[in-house]
Amino acid sequence: MTHRSIRKVALIVMAAVSAVALAGCISTGPKNIERAPEGVPTPAATETAGTPEPDDLIVRTADTELHLESLTEEAGYEGMPEGTPTISGDELYVFVRQDGWMLFAEQRGGDPVGCGPERREPEITDLGNGWWKVSNRSAAGTYALWLNAASGPGLPFGGTVGASQAYVEWTTKTDVDEPAASYLDITAYPDGSDGSVTLGLLGVETPLTAVKATATLEGNDGEATVELFTPAWACDQPGDLTLHARLTAEQVASIGVTDELSYTVELFLDGVTYTSSGSTNTASAPEPDWTPALP
């Protein structure tokens, strides 16, 4: 390639990057906390937990701006430490300074069945300019809210690879009646070994004592049907249920090597039969559509 060609390509690349940046698709450098979108509160009081670094998380409520020192990753498994800052209300706002970092959150409640804390996901809304809104989507109560902001696997344009995480003790005021949900996780290894089918029910408002389910999978070469049961390793919170079945090597072979599987699931729940049909692959766990809708 000639010097003129190299220079021409470089100019084209620079022009393309500049155009994208001007269009607002790419932002560079850390966010400015003062450029908060409309609706983000500007409280007069400021509090600090620990010794926060510039990229550590900042939480705002109507009353307080809270600067949180980043905890170790192990804290996410060890539980909320003593002296964790407390906040109340059904919404809070989190500032993530570094460009390209995403925010994740999890509400962790009590342990009514001895399997670890009950885990629910609040609603997270990206407001722009580094600000995220976190809204309660569970029953009113006090939760250990785990907040984690991270860059993901790649280097964000104009930002840095890294993460910051912290707990707050969050007391919500309003019960939120979230609709029941479900997921279907299928594994079927093309090398001829066995696989499995797992159906998870979440937040179902009906007795979960007499439940039966069957799943029929269809691939390129044929189909296989299995009955699902509650496995010994399941430890579900009230309103949740895990149903599971192993796929034998023969059943996997009967399905054949395929990028996509068709499925039909029949679920017998509290005297009512619910059905769901669709397609999926073994790398995802879709939420089935049920007829009728789950209670």
N, C-alpha and C positions, 0 to 999 in steps of 0.2 A: 504494500500500500504506500502511495506517495505521501510526502509531508503535507501536500495540499489536501489529499483525501482524508488523512488523519485529522487535520485541523477542521475540515468540513464536518466530519463525524462528531468531533468534540463540540463544535458549535451547535449542531443539531441536538445533541444530548443536553447541553446546557440550556438551550431554548425550551426543550420539552420539560425539563425539571422546573424551570422558572415558571412556565405556563401552568403546570400542575399546582405549584406552590401558590401562585397568585389566585388560582381558582379555589383555594381553600382545602384541597384534598391532602396536601402535605403541610404540616406545621413543623417548625424547627425550634429546638431549644426548650428549656424548661417553661412551664406555664407561669403566668402571673396571677397570684391569688387575688389581686385587686380587680381583675377583670371577671368578676363573678356574673353569671347570667341572671336575668330577672327572676325573682322568686327566691334566690338564695339569701338567707338572713344575714344581717351585719350586726351581730351582738356586740355590746360594749365590753363585756367581761371576757378575759382570756385566761385560760388555765393550762398548765403544763404537767404532763405525766412523764417522769424520768428526764432524760437529756436528749430531746429530739435532734436529729440531724436535718439538714435542709430538705432532703427528699422523703422524710417520714410523713405519715398521714396527719391530716388536719380535719377535725370533725366540727361541724357547726350545728347548733340548734338555735332556737329563737333567743335563748338567753346567753349562751356561752360558745366561745371558740376554744376548742380543745386540741392542743398539740401533743401527739402521742409518740413516745419513743418506740422504735421498731423492736419487736420481740424476736427471739430466735424462731426458726421454722419448727423446732420441737415443741414450742408452746402451743401450736395448733393441735397437738396430740395429748399434751399433758394437762390441759384444762386451764380455766381462767385463774390467774394468780390473785392472791390477796392484794387489796389496795387498788384494784382495777377501777378506773374512773366510771362514774355512774351518770346516766342520762335517762330522760323519760320523754315520752311522746310517741307518736306513730310514724314520724318521719325524721330523718337526719340527713345532713349533707356532708360529703367527704371530698376533700381536695387532694388530688393526685398530681404532684408537681411535674414529674417527668413525662415528656411527650412519648406516646406510644405505649404507656403502661395501662393495663386494664384493671378494673376493680371487681373483686369477687367478695361475697359475703354469705355467712351462714349463721342462722339463729339456732343456738343449742339450749334446749330446755332441760326438764327433769329427766329422771331415769326410772319410769314406772315399772319396767319389766326386767331391770337388771342387766341390760345389754349395752350400757353406755347412754350418753345423752340423746334425747330426741332431737333430730336435726331437720330443720326446715329452711327453705331458701326465701329470703325477702325479695321484693321486687327492686331491681336495680335499673336506674335510668341514667344514661349518659347525657348530661346537660350541656356539654361542651366546655372549652377553656379549662379543662382539668377538673371540672366539678361533676359529681355523681350524686344522685338522690337515692336514698335507701328507704323503702316503705315497708311497713309491717304487712304480712299476708298470713298471719297465724292468729291463734287465740290470744287475748290480752293476758299479759303475764310478764315475768322477769326472765330475760334470756342472757346467756353469754354470747355476744355478737362478735364473731371472728371476722375481721376485715383484712383482706390481702390484696395488695396492688403489685403487679408484676409486669415485666416487659415481654414475657413469653419466650419462645425459643430463639428468636432472632433479634438483631440489633435494630431498634426503631430508628427511623430516619431523623437525625438531629437529636436523638436522645441517648440514653445509656441502658445497658443491660443491668437488671437488678430487681429488687423487690423490697417491699416494706409491709409489715403486718403487725396487727395489734388487736387486743380485746377491748371492748367496752361493755359494761353491764347495762343492758337496755331494758327498761320497763315500758311496755306498750300499754295503751289505754283502751283500745277498741278491738273487739272480737271481729275477725274477718272470716267469713264463711267461704273458704276456698273450695272449688269443686273437686270431686274425686279425680284422681289421675292414675295412670298405669304405664308400664313399659314392658316391652317384650325383647328379651336378649337371647339370640340364637348363636350357637357355635357349632360348626360342622367342618372338621378339618379335611382338606382334600387328599391328605396322605393316607386316608383309610382308617385312622384312629377314631375313637369315639367323639361325641360332642354332647351338647346339652341344650335344653330349652328352659328359660326362666321367665315367669310372668310375675310382675310385681304390681300390687294394688296399693294405692296411697290415699289415705283420707276418706275411706268408704264409710258411709253412714248407714250401715245395716249389720246385723250379726254376721260374724265370720266363722261360725262354728260348723256349718254343714256346707262345704264347698267342694265342687268337683269341676275339673276342667280337662279338655283334650285339645291338642294342637296337631294339625295336619300340615306338613311341609311338603312342598312340591318343587323339584328342581328340573334340570335338563333331562334326567334319565328316568325319573319316577317320583314316588312320594313315600312318606313315612308318617305314621300317626302314633302319638304317645299320650299317655295319661299323666297329668301333672298332680303332684302331691306336695304337702308341706314338708320340706326337708328337715332333718334333725338339726342342721346347723342354723336354721332360720331363727331369728330373734327379733320379732316385729313389734313395733309400738302399737298401741290401741288404734284401730282404724286402718292399719296396714296389714298386708298379707303377702308372703312370698310363696309361690308355687313353682315346682321344679321337676324336671325329668331328665334322665340321661338318654342320649342317643347312642345306640350300639354301633360298632363298626359296620355291621351289616346294613343298618338303617342309613348311615351316612353314605355307604356305597350305593344304596338304592336311590338316593337323591341325586348323586352324581356331582361332578365338579361344575360349579355354577357361580357366577358373580352375584346373582340375585335369586332369592328364594321367595316363592309365594307361600302365604300362610293363611290358615283359617283356624280360629280359636273359638271354642264353645265353652262358656263359663256358666256354671249353675250356681247361683248365689241367692240364698234366702227364698227359694221357691221360684225364682225367675231365671230364665236362660238368656244370656247375653252372647252375641256373636260379633266377631270382628274378622275381616279379611283384608289383606293387603300384600305388599311385597317389601322386602328388606334385604340387607346383606349382613354378613357376619361381623362387620366392623362397626355396626351401629345398633342402638337399642331404641326403636321407634315407640312413640305413644300410640297405641291402637285406637281406632275409632270404633265405638261400640253401639250396637243396636239391640235394645234401647240404650240410652246413656246410663253410665254407672250411677248408682244412688249416692 
